Structure formats: structure tokens, C-alpha cells
Amino acid sequence: MRQISKPVNFTAMTAKDKKDETKEKTRYNDEELQEFKEIILKKLEKARHDLELLTEAYTNSNEHDTNDTSPTFKVLEEGYNVLSKEENSRLAARQQKFINSLENALIRIENKTYGICRVTGKLISKERLKSVPHATLSIEAKNQQYNIPTNPSKQENKP
């Protein structure tokens, strides 16, 4: 009988390579954190500008006309204006929440805890942090958050 030998690995691994292979990265280095900080600062500047525009839109602080002093009988227009102001107010609140999240991300950068998933404790991928720099969950944890266990017996009863 002929024995099949295991494939030979021709790349010699040093002791340091073996150590690095088993040791998982636990945080981003200072250079990477600086890169993320720059991304966050740019997003923060744009978010603050957008918030200013939204706030002006629902407070009418930039209008200097007589719309608020003259009686008007255009009920539909008034209703639309109220809804528009309410929508802008909701958008401004959401924008403020986004700004707070970005500011919290800057604090995590200063504490050198940025990019660590708060559920798994593992590093969040660079790609995710570049697109969602205020993320506190890895894709794995985010998927777990939305996985709802299904009851097989209920599915069988569906027509």
C-alpha cells in the first residue's frame, strides 16, 4: 500500500511569524487611529454644517419678511409649512444624534479603544469603520443583533 504524504509547506516560518499568527490584533495603532480621526473630523464638519442648515429651515431665522405678521388664508400652504418644519426638526434631531456619535468616536480614539466591538471585543474591520466611522459593533455583532430565532412549528402551519 502506498501512503499519501502531507503537502510540504515550503515557506519557513520564524518563531515571530508563528507568534503573530496566533496573536490576534486587539487594537488599531496610533497611525491608523490618526487616519480614522481625520475621516471623523471631516464628517463632523459636514454634519455640523448640515445641522445648521436644518435648524435655520425649521426656525425661519433667515427669513426677514412679513409671513409671520400678515394674516394668511392659505390653509393648505400653512399645513405644508408646519409639516415641513416638523420634518426638518426631526432631521435636525437625527443629525444631532449623528454628531454626538462622531464626537464619542473621537473620545474612543483618544482613549485608544476606537474600533473595538462592544459586544465581541474584537476589532471592527477597517472597511466598516471607513464607511461608518462611529460604528461600535462589528458586522458579526450587528448580524447577531438582528437575527431573530424562528419557530419551525409556526412556519409549518403557514399555507
LOSE-742604 format. One record per atom (N, C-alpha, C): x, y, z. Coordinates in steps of 0.001 Angstrom, whole numbers, plus 524288, in hexadecimal, padded with zeros to 5 digits. Layout:
LOSE-742604
XYZ/...
***
This chain:
LOSE-742604
8032C7FB6280000/800008000080000/80359804E080000/8017D808847FD0C/8046B80D557FC83/802348116C8003D/8059A8140780308/803E781816806AE/8041C81D608040B/80012820908051B/7FFFA825DB8030B/802478296E80726/8062482C4B8058D/808A782FCB80949/805D88351080950/8067A837CE80D8E/8042B83CFE80E1A/80711840B980A87/8044B844D08087F/80705848A880544/80B2B84B8280879/80F6784C9680607/813BD84F28808A1/813178550D80819/813A6857D080C83/8136885D7A80C85/818FB85F7D80BC4/819EE861EC8075F/81F338639180618/820BC868C480883/81CF886B8C80AB1/81E608708680D25/81FAB86F7B812D2/82451870A081435/8260386FC78198E/823DA8742281D05/821718729482146/81F4D87673824E6/823168772782969/8241487BFF82AA6/8275F87D2182F1F/8241587CDD8340C/8268987D008387B/823B887CF383D72/82041881CB83DED/822268864483BF7/81F2388B1B83C34/81A3E88AAF838D8/81ABA8884E83427/8163788797830BC/81216884328335C/813D388014835E4/8102687C9E83896/80D6087F7783D01/81049882B283FC6/80E0C885AF8441A/80A018898E84208/80B5788C4C83DB2/807C88901D83B5D/802E688D7C83932/8038F888B88372F/7FF24885F2834EA/7FB2A8847A83919/7FD11882E483DA4/7F9838814A841D7/7F77F885F4844E3/7FA6688A2C844E7/7F8CD88ED8847C8/7F56B892408444B/7F08C892FF845EB/7ECF48963C842E8/7EDAD89BE88447F/7ED4C89F60840B5/7EDD68A4F4841AB/7E9558A6BB84528/7EAA08A9988495A/7E6918AB2384D18/7E4FE8B0D884CAA/7E8268B40584A10/7E6BC8B98B84955/7E9BB8BBB3844B1/7E7C78C01B842A9/7EA638C2B383E51/7EEFF8C5E484068/7F32A8C63283D49/7F7C48C92F83EFA/7F6B78CF0983E66/7FA388D22B84068/7F9848D7DD8407B/7F8F78DA2F83B01/7FBD28D81783747/7FB858DA06831E9/7F6108D90582FA1/7F4078D4598309B/7EEC58D30D82EB7/7EAA58D66383172/7EB528D73083687/7E7A48DA698396F/7E7A08E00383762/7EC278E1FA835F0/7EC828E740833B7/7E9918E78E82E8E/7E9FF8E37982B6E/7E72E8E33C8266C/7E1448E36A8275E/7DF748E06682B28/7D9DE8E06982C73/7D8268E5B782E9D/7DB998E817831AD/7DA5B8ED31833F4/7D9728F14082FAE/7DCB78F12482BA8/7DC198F4D182750/7D6EF8F3F38247A/7D57F8EF0B823AD/7D0808EDCE8212A/7CBFB8EFE48246F/7CC468EEFA82984/7C8128F0A682D0C/7C7B38F69382D40/7CC1C8F94182D73/7CC088FEFA82DA8/7C9889014D828BB/7CA9A8FEFB82434/7C827900D381F59/7C23D8FFFD81F90/7C0AA8FB5B8213C/7BB0D8FA3782197/7B86C8FDB78259E/7BB278FECF829D8/7B9099021082DFF/7B831907A982C13/7BBE5909A98291C/7BB6390EF3826FA/7B69A90F4E8235E/7B5FC90B7281FF1/7B18990B6B81C58/7AC6B90AC181F61/7AC669075F8234A/7A7A89066E8265C/7A5F990B578294D/7A9B990E3082B66/7A86B9130882E35/7A6339172482A78/7A86291764825CC/7A66191B0A821DC/7A0C69198982054/79FDF9148081F80/79AA1912A781E22/796C1913C482282/798719131A8275D/795099143282BD7/79392919F982BF5/7975491D4C82AE0/79653922ED82AC9/7922C9243E826AC/792A5921E182212/78ED4922C981DE6/78969920D581F71/7892B91C3D821C4/7842591A128236D/781A891D6B827AA/784D391F2F82B4C/782CE9226C82F8E/780A69278782D72/78370929EF829D5/7818792EBC82760/77C6092DCA82484/77BE79294182212/777379281081F03/7725C927A28226C/772E49256B82727/76E20924E282A4D/76D519295F82E27/7713A92CB682ED6/7706B9313B83244/76F609363682F33/7701F9360282A1A/76F6D93A95826BB/772C793F2B82875/7775293E1D82AA5/77AAA9425382C88/77CF39458682810/77CCD943648234C/77F029464481EE9/77AD89493781BD0/775EA948F881D86/771C594BC981ACC/770C4950F581D85/770B29551481A75/76FB895A4581C9A/76B1795CCF819D1/7672F9599981880/762AC95BBC815CF/75E0895C2B81987/7598A95D278176B/754E195DFF81AAD/751609593481AF4/753609549F81993/7502F94FDF8199F/74DE294EB681EFD/750DA94FD982319/74EED94E9482853/74B90952EB82AA8/74B1A957628281B/747FA95BAA82A3D/742F595C9C82736/742D595B3482244/73E1595C2F81F3D/73A7A9577481F66/7354A9585E82001/731B7953EC82009/731909516B81AA6/7313F94C5481A98/7310394996815A3/72C7B945C7815B9/72A38944DB81147/725B39416B81100/726E193C9A80DBA/72BBA93B8B80D00/72D4F936FF809E9/72E4C9326980D9E/72A0292FEF80F33/72A4F92BCE81326/72DCB927558116E/72D74925AE80C98/730A09214F80AC0/7366E922A480AE7/737BC9275F8094B/73D3C928F480978/73F369291780F0E/73BF692AFE8129C/73D9492B3181819/73E77925B381A2D/73ADB9222A818CF/73B7B91CB881A7F/7407A91A5B81874/741AC91B698138C/746809197181136/74B3D91BB981402/74B0C920C78152F/74F6C9234E817D5/75046920F881D3B/74C0B91FC482001/74C8591D6D82535/74EF991807824C5/74D10914E682105/74F4E90FAD8204D/7550B90FFB81EC1/75658913B481B6F/75BB891457819C4/75F34915D481E65/75D4391955821AC/7604D91ADE8264E/760F59164382A09/75CCF9132882AB8/75D2B90E9982E24/7611790AA682C05/760EC909C7826DE/764989062A82470/76A2F908208250E/76B0F90D2F8242B/7704A90F62824DF/7720C90EFE82A88/76E6790F9882E1B/76FA990F13833A2/771589097B834DF/76E8E905AA832B8/770049002483385/7754F8FEFC83113/7762C9010782C64/77B3E90034829D5/77FAF902B282CF4/77EA09074882F37/7829B909ED83260/783DC906BA83742/77FD490474839A9/780BE9013183E50/784018FC6983CDF/782D58FA2083864/785D38F5988369C/78B788F72683568/78C218FBB08330D/7915B8FDA8831C9/794758FEA7836CA/791E9900B983ACA/79485901AB83FCE/7964A8FC838423A/7931B8F887841B5/794888F355843B2/7995E8F145840D3/799848F21C83BAA/79DFF8F08483884/7A2EC8F36983A3C/7A2688F87C83B31/7A6D88FBA683D05/7A8CD8F99A84244/7A5378F869845CE/7A6B78F64884AEC/7A9A48F11D84A49/7A7DA8EDD1846B0/7AA7B8E8D1845BD/7B0078E9A5843AE/7B0A68ED738402F/7B5DD8EE9B83E23/7B96F8F0C28426E/7B7468F41F845BF/7BA5E8F64584A14/7BBF38F1EE84DE1/7B86E8EE3A84ED2/7B9B88E9C58522F/7BE058E66F84FB6/7BDEE8E5FC84A89/7C2048E30E847D1/7C7528E5B384890/7C7648EAE984874/7CC4C8EDC284967/7CE518ECBA84EF0/7CAC78EC61852A9/7CC618EB328580E/7CEBC8E5B885849/7CC4A8E1F48557E/7CE678DC9F85569/7D3C78DC84852D9/7D4A88DFE684EFD/7D9D98E03084C8E/7DDD58E21C8508C/7DC6B8E62A85370/7DFF68E83C85775/7E1228E42485BA8/7DD338E0F085CEB/7DDDE8DCCD860DD/7E05A8D7E485EA3/7E1328D7EB8597C/7E3718D375856B1/7E0038CE9885707/7DAE38CF6E8575D/7D7328CB1485759/7D3E58CB2085266/7D51D8CE9984ECB/7D21E8CF1C849F5/7D2BA8CA38846A3/7CE698C8848445D/7CE918C416840C6/7CE058BED48435D/7CD1B8BEC584873/7CC638B9D884B37/7C6878B8FE84BF7/7C4998B49084A1B/7BF0B8B35984A75/7BD6C8B2F08502E/7B9298B5938518E/7B7788B58D85705/7B4BF8B07B8588E/7B3928AD1A854C5/7B11B8A816855FA/7B51F8A3AF855FA/7B81B8A346851AD/7BBC689EEE8512B/7C12B8A01A8535D/7C28D8A51A853C5/7C7C18A693855A0/7CBE88A62885167/7CA468A4B084CAF/7CDF08A43384850/7CE2A8A95784558/7D2258A9D684209/7D2A98AE8D83EE2/7CE7C8AEB483AA3/7CC3F8B346839EF/7C89C8B431835A9/7CBED8B503830C5/7CA3D8B2E682C5E/7CD5E8B33882796/7CE3B8B8E6825ED/7D2BC8B9D582395/7D4128BF17821BF/7D0178C10781DC7/7CE648BD8C81A50/7CAAB8BF0B81644/7C5A88C117818B8/7C3CA8BE7081CC1/7BEFC8C01B81F69/7BFCD8C56B82205/7C42E8C615824A2/7C5348CB0082761/7C5FE8CF8E8239D/7C7F38CE7081EFB/7C8938D2AC81B2D/7C3498D46F81919/7BF9D8D0D181896/7BA778D25B816A3/7B6D08D41181B00/7B7618D1CC81FA1/7B4268D33E8242D/7B7E58D440828C0/7BA668D8D4828DD/7BE908D9BF82CAA/7BCC28D9EF83259/7B7BD8DA6A8334F/7B5C98DA80838AF/7B3E88D51C83A74/7B4E18D1128374D/7B31C8CBC783893/7B58B8C9DE83DAB/7B2588C739840C7/7B44A8C4D484599/7B37B8BEEB84586/7B1248BCFF8414C/7B0368B764840B2/7B2C58B56C83BB2/7B5018B0C483BF9/7B7198AE4A8374D/7B2828AC4D83410/7B38B8AAD582F49/7AF758A89F82BEF/7AD2D8A3BC82E87/7B0A08A093830CC/7AEF889BC883375/7AB0E89D07837D3/7AC478A0D883B0F/7A8D48A24983F66/7A3CB8A4C383D6B/7A42D8A7DE83949/79F908AA6683705/79BDE8A644834D5/79E038A2448323C/79ACB89E0583031/7983289AFA83498/79B1089A09838C9/798D48975683D55/7946389A7D83FAC/794F389F9883FA2/791078A30F841DD/78BCC8A28C83EFE/78C018A1A4839E1/787398A16F836CC/7855D89BE983596/78847897F283700/78687892948361A/782518913E83A06/77DA6890608380A/7794588EF883B58/778718891F83AB9/778B78863D83F0A/778078809883E8D/7727E87F5E83CA2/7722587BEF838CC/76D0F87A88836B5/76B308758183938/766278752D839C9/763C08708D83C0C/761FA86D1083791/764808688B836C9/7633F8653C8324F/75D8B8636383247/75B2686293836CB/755CD860A6836E7/751FC864BA834C4/7530A869C68359B/74FB786DD883384/7503386E3682D9A/754E086D3482B98/755AD86D89825F8/752E88691A82313/752858649182596/74FED8602182328/74A228612182279/747BA8642C82603/7422586529825CE/740A38693C821C2/7446B86BFB81F83/7433E86FFE81B9C/741AE86D5B81687/73D8A86F7A813EA/73BDF86D1480EEC/73FA386E4080A8B/
***
